Amino acid sequence: MNYAKKLQKAISESHSCLCVGLDPHLDLFPDYLSDEVPDDNERVTQFLTKVVEITAPYCAAYKPNLAFFEALGDGGLEVFHEVINSIPEGKIVIGDAKRGDIDSTARHYREAFFDIYDMDAITLNPLMGFETLAPYFKFPGKGLYVLTLTSNPGASDFLTKPFNGFATMAEYIATKMNEFQSKSDAALGMVVGATKPRELGPVLEKHSSAPLLIPGVGSQGGSIEELKNVLHNHTGAPLISSSRSILFAGGDDRKWERAVLEKVKSYRQRLMPITQRYE
């Protein structure tokens, strides 16, 4: 099954275009867990596998962020493996790694994420050149989410600046992704931020069938209503990502699981006007 069909199936089965980001900020965990589970690796494993269990009926995808697992030290990748193995079959799993390097290095990243961890997709940084993407092209069941118009303020340093005859570098990247799709068996998607709806429309026009990974809704303040409007003519299925606002919805409350459940159900309901276009 190619990636576009796999993605559409995950959205249809869950009636959701929500992607739950798995970013285990240790300093945001409920305080009591540190006493009950003093080992960081075990605490992250228990917390995130519980989050997956709670949220699975209400989301289409998960996005574990490699940095947080690598920061756990020697056992971090074992924790990563345990957490992704807890994700139910049929969910899209995106390795949020933002890798971007040439030749053999890129091939080894590809082997790690596609062969060892069996990720459905990976986030990639194209700023070392588009040749860094080519090693990932020959995988029809996989998705590549290329940083195109990111949600952070620093996007204005490069991605929203005029570039190579385009109004923004983001539009240039989107145009090239559209061109490269004919050479790629993998789906060439884009990471685009919900925090920049005004710049987003022209970017989407340049690659209108791209799968989208959209951060910025939630704690970063992106508007779901504005996002719905800008996606009106986009045919590629979006995954709208939220991390901290779901994972840590319960704060220090011992009943944090209930807060996580209510938050993920609320997100799915709020995103339904977008979801219904892609089911």
SULTA-V972526 format. One record per run of one state. SS is the DSSP state (helix for helix, strand for strand, loop for the rest). FROM is the first residue (numbers start at 1). TO is the last residue. If there is no record, write none. Layout:
SS | FROM | TO
SS | FROM | TO
//
This chain:
loop | 1 | 2
helix | 3 | 14
loop | 15 | 17
strand | 18 | 22
loop | 23 | 25
helix | 26 | 28
loop | 29 | 30
helix | 31 | 36
loop | 37 | 39
helix | 40 | 58
loop | 59 | 60
strand | 61 | 65
helix | 66 | 70
loop | 71 | 75
helix | 76 | 85
loop | 86 | 91
strand | 92 | 99
loop | 100 | 102
helix | 103 | 116
loop | 117 | 120
strand | 121 | 124
loop | 125 | 130
helix | 131 | 134
loop | 135 | 142
strand | 143 | 149
loop | 150 | 152
helix | 153 | 157
loop | 158 | 162
strand | 163 | 163
loop | 164 | 165
strand | 166 | 166
loop | 167 | 168
helix | 169 | 183
loop | 184 | 186
strand | 187 | 192
loop | 193 | 196
helix | 197 | 206
loop | 207 | 211
strand | 212 | 214
loop | 215 | 216
strand | 217 | 217
loop | 218 | 221
strand | 222 | 222
loop | 223 | 223
helix | 224 | 230
loop | 231 | 237
strand | 238 | 242
loop | 243 | 243
helix | 244 | 247
loop | 248 | 255
helix | 256 | 270
loop | 271 | 271
helix | 272 | 275
loop | 276 | 279
//
